[in-house]
Each structure stands twice: as structure tokens, then as C-alpha cells.
Amino acid sequence: MIRKIILISLFVLESNSFSEGLESFTTEIKNMQQHQNEIFKKTRGKIEWTIGKGVYVFSNGTYVKFDVDKDYVVDKKDKLIYDGWDTEFSYEKRFRYGRLIFARVEYDKYYDEIEDYNFHTGINWNLFGGNLTTLLTYDRTTGWYNDNKYKNTDQYGISIDFYKYYSLYIGKFGNTELEIGMYNDIKKANETKYEDHEKGWYVTSELEWTLTHTFPSIGPLKPYISVYDDVYKSFDIPNVYNNFEMTAGSKLDFKYKNMLLQFYISYQLIDRITYIEKNDNLSGYITKTKYGDRELATGIKFIWTK
């Protein structure tokens, strides 16, 4: 999951003239079905509707980035289990060495009752051909969980993230791309009003990468294969989490001037989850591996750019 940013600074910015208005806009509908090994044995599904995603630029050079998604989760018989929201808004300005994100607000709602509120501020630096992000963060979660306990948790701290994109190969056999993200948090979790919560300072670190090869086009079709790996470690507990995925798919693009209409399909060939945990009874560690349900995804996306 590659992360969202928001920033503040005391830098003096140059005054420039900008054309005010919408710079880009995307809307999308994605249907994801989870299958248990066999492609037609559905276990559950999810429809993600991106109502609107884009950038609006003001005349002073600042801009607002927005992303509003509506989610519907259904069971294997397509009966609605719950619906939720996944939204984010940020107010930013570019400067010579990166971006100032003065304020970012994220709001998520899921399982009908659980709500997340996230507030961030910081600076995104252009560094070593990538992006280094330093953030002050505040997160709050409220709602009823499956154990019928009302949770009202909050935490604050700093995040230090780095992201870089590599174009590894472009030629007659297609093109290969690599994305790497490193995410590090130092946060303090506070005790909640309604129940005991693990409180105090904690440190987490996460490394994820995605390697994608897109094959030469077959007419308008663009087939590809992608490998994803994610390693997560929380230093307050002696465990390590790893998720490895392999996905194959294809895209079909139709372009007209500054508009793009895209149809796509993908299927998850491998979804492997590995836990490395400390053995409570014996010295050393034990490794547990399981394979998750595979995902078949289809969708349609419309993109407009100024």
C-alpha cells in the first residue's frame, strides 16, 4: 500500500501567475472478486467506485488534491455485507526542492461502524531521484468492533518515508518498471476512554516493492505481469510480516485528445502471507505461511487532463 502525504513549512515561496481551474480528473469503477484457489469459487467481493480524483489549482499556485471513493463489500452470493468510504483531501504547493503539503485530511469508514480520521503535515523533498517525506501525524479510530467493544484510540508522532521509481528496460520486448517504498513511523498510542489499549511509544518499519513488466502491445491490448512484496516489522513485538503477490493482467486504452478511457482485467496468481513469530515455549522463532484467496479484478477508468 503506497502512502499518502501532507506538509507544512516556513519557506518563502516565489510569486508566480497560475491559471486557476481543474488540472486533472479521474473516475473509476473496479470490481474485485475473491476466489478460493479455483477461479469460479467465489468467497466474497468488493466494488470500489472512485467518484472523483484529481487536482484543482488556484491562481496563487497552491492546489487541492482530492480522492473520494465509495466501497461496497458483498458475500459470495453478492449480498451486501457493508459499505464504506475512503476519502482524502490535501492542500499543497510545489517549491524548488519538492512539495509543501500544508494540510492533509483522510477519512475512512468501514464495517459500518468503524471510522478513521488522519491528519498530517510536513514536507516532501525531491532527493536522490525519489521523494523523501517527513510528516507530523495524528490518527484517530472510533467504532464498534467484532468483540462488541467500543474503541476510541488515538496516536501521534512522526513518519519518515521514501519512494523511488526506476525504469529498468525499454525495448522490443516491452518495458520493465520498479517501484520501491520505505515507510517508518515513530508514534505514541494513548490509552482510550473505553478500554485498555497498548499505549506508549512504538516504532514500525515497512519495505515494499513492485516489479512490473509490460509486454509489447497486441493491437490495443497491453498485457503485463507484476510481482509485489511487502515486509512489515513493529519493534515493540518480535514478529515480522511478509506478503508476496504475483498478478497478470491486461489493459485496453482508447485515447482522444486529452481524454483516456481504459478497460482492464487482472488475476492474482499468487497471494502468500508469511509470519515470523517468536516461539513462546521454546527459544528461537517459528515461521507460519498461508495462501490467501486470489483476486479477479475488472474495471473501467476515465481520465481527463488539462
N, C-alpha and C positions, 0 to 999 in steps of 0.2 A: 504494500500500500504506500504510494509515494506521496509526502506530506505537504500540508498547506501552511502558508506563512503570513506574517503581519508585523509591521515595523514602525518605529518612531525615531526621530533624530533631531539634533540641534544644528544640522548642517545648513549653511546658507546656499540657496539654490539660485541659479541664474534665471532671469525672467525671459520667457520666450512666448511667442504667439502660437497658439494651437487652435485647430479647427474643432469646435465643440460638436459632439454628437456620438452616435453609436459606432464603435470601431469594428466590432465583430459580434456575431450572434449564432448560437448553435441550439438546435432542439433535436431530441433523440428518443427513440423507444427501443428498449432492449429486453428481450425475453430470455430468461435463463432457467433451464430445467436441470435438476439434479437427478442423476441416474446411478443405480447401484450396479456397477460393472457392466451390465447389459444395457445397451443404448436405449431400449424401449421400456425398461423397468424404472419408471419414474418414482422418485421418493418425495420430491417437493419442487416448487418452482418460485420464481420471483420475476416480476415485471418492474423494470426501472424506467421511469418516464422523466427525462430531463426536460422540464417545462421551458427553461431558458438558461443559457450560459453565455457569458460574453463580457465585453468591456465597454464602458461609456467614458469618454474623455471630456474633460472640462477645458474651458478656454485658458485657464492658468497652468495647464499641463498635468494637473492631478487627474486621477481616474478611479473609477469604481469597477472592481471585478465582482461578478455575481454568478452564482450557480445554484439553481433551485431544482431539486429532484423530489419526485414522489415515488414511493416504493410500495408494491403490493406483494405480499408473500402468501402463497397458496399451498395446499397439501397435494398429495398425489392424484386426487380427484378434482383438482382445480378449485377447491373450496377455499375461500379467503380465510387465512389464519389471522393476519393483522396487516394494517397498512401504516406507513410512517413517512417521515420527512428527513431529507438530508440537504441542508442549505448552508451557504457561506457567502459572506459579503466582506470585501476588504477595500480600504481607501488607501491609495498608493501614489507615489511619484517616482519617476526614474531620475537618477542623477548619474554623474560621470562614472562612479565606481559600482553602481548597482541600482537597487531599488529601496526606497523608504516606504514601508508599509505602516502607515500611521495607526491604523486600527483594523483588526480583522475579527469578525464575529461569526461563529459557527453554531448552528442549532440542528440537532438530530433528535428524532423521535422514533422509537421502535418498540416492539412488543406492546403497543397501545399505551402503556403506562410509563415507560422509561424515557426520560428526556436528558439530553446532554447540552450544556452550554459551555462554549470555549471562547476565551478572549486572549488575543496575542498581540504583541507589539515588538518591533525590532528592526533589524537591517538585513537585507540580502545583498551580499557582496559578490561581485564578479572576481573570481580568484582561481588561478591555475586552469583556466579554460572551463571552469564549472561555476557553481553557485554555493557559497558558504552563507548559511543563515544563522543568525544569533537572535534568540527570542526571549522575551519575558512572557510567561504563560499563566493563565488561571483557568482551571477546568472545574465544572460543577455537574454532578449527576444526581437526579432525583427520580423516584418512582418505585412501584411495587415489583418485586422480583418473584421468581418461581417459588421461593421459600416463604412467601407471604410476609416478607419483611420489607418495611419501607426504608429505602436507602436515600440518604441526603448527604452525599460525600462531596468534598471539595479539596483541591490541591493546587499548589502554585510552585513556580520555580523557573528554571531556565532550560532552553533547548538549544543544542548546537548541532546543526545538520549540514551535510554536504552532498551535492548531487552533481553528476557529470555524465555527459553524453559522448559516445565515441562512434564515429563512422569507420568501421573496420575494413569494409570491402565494397567497392562498386565496380561492376564489370559485366561481362556477358552472361555470367551465371546468376546474376541478381545483385542484391546488396545485403550487407550484414551490419547490424547496429547493436551497440551495447549501452545499457543504462545502468549506472551504479548509484546507490543512495546509502548514506550512513547517517543514522539518527541517534542522538544521545540526549538523555534527559537527566536533570538533577532536580528533583521535586520533593516537596513536603506534603504528605497527606495528613489532613486534620481529622480529629475524632468527630463523629457525626452525632447529631442530636438524638437519633432514633435507635442506634445500635452501635456496638463496638466496631471499630474499623481499624485495620492496621495503619497506625499513624507514625509519623516521623519522617525523616529524610530517607530517600532511596535513590538509586542510580540504575538506569537501564541503558542498554546499547543494542542497536539493531543494524544489520547489514543486509541489504537486498540488491539483487542484480537481475536484469532481464536481457537475454541474448536472443535477437530475432533475425532470422534470415528470410527475406522476401525473394521468391523465385521470379524468373522472367515472366512477364505477363502472357496469359493465354487469352488472346483477344482482350476484352475489357476486364477479365478476371486477374486478380493479383493474389496467388496462393502464397502462404507463409507458414513457417513453423517457429515456435517460440519456446524458450526454456527460462523458467523463473526459479529463483532460490532466495529464501529468507531465513536469516539466523537471528534469534532474539535471546537476550540474556538480561535478567534482572539480578543485580548483585546482592540483593538482600536475601535471596534464596539460591541454593546451589543447583539450579536446574538450567538447562539450555533447550530452546525450542527451535526446530528447523522444519520448514515447509518447502518441498520441491514439487514443481509442476512442469508439465510439458503439454503444449497446446498446438493444434494445427487448425488452420482456417483459410478463408479466402475473402477478398473484398471486391466489390463491383462498384466502380465510380462513374458517375455521369457529371461532367462539368459544363457550365455555361457562364461565361464572363466571370463574375466574382462569386458565383454560387456553386456549391458541390452537393450532390445527392449521392449518398453511399448506402449500399446494402451489404451486409456481411453475415458470415456464419463461422462458428468455431466450435471445436470439440476438444475437451480436456482428455488427453491420452493417459496422463499420469497425475495423480494427486497424492503425494506421500508426505505423511507427517511423522516426525521423529522427536521423541522426548529423551533427553539425557538427564536422569534424576539420581539424586543421592540415595543410596540404599540405607534405610533407617536401621535395619537389623544387622547388616554387615558393613564392613569398610568398603570404600570404593563406590562406583556408580553403576547403574543399570540403564540399558537402552531399550526403549519401547517404540515400536514402529507400527503405524496403521495406515491404511489406504482409504482416503475419503471418497465420497460419491463424485463421479465425473460429471462435468457440466457441459451441456449443449446450449450454445447461445446463438441467437439470431437477432438481427436488429436493422433499423433504418435510421440514418442520420442526415440532417440537413445543416449545412454550414454556409453562412454569408459573411464576407469580409469586405470592408470598405475599399 
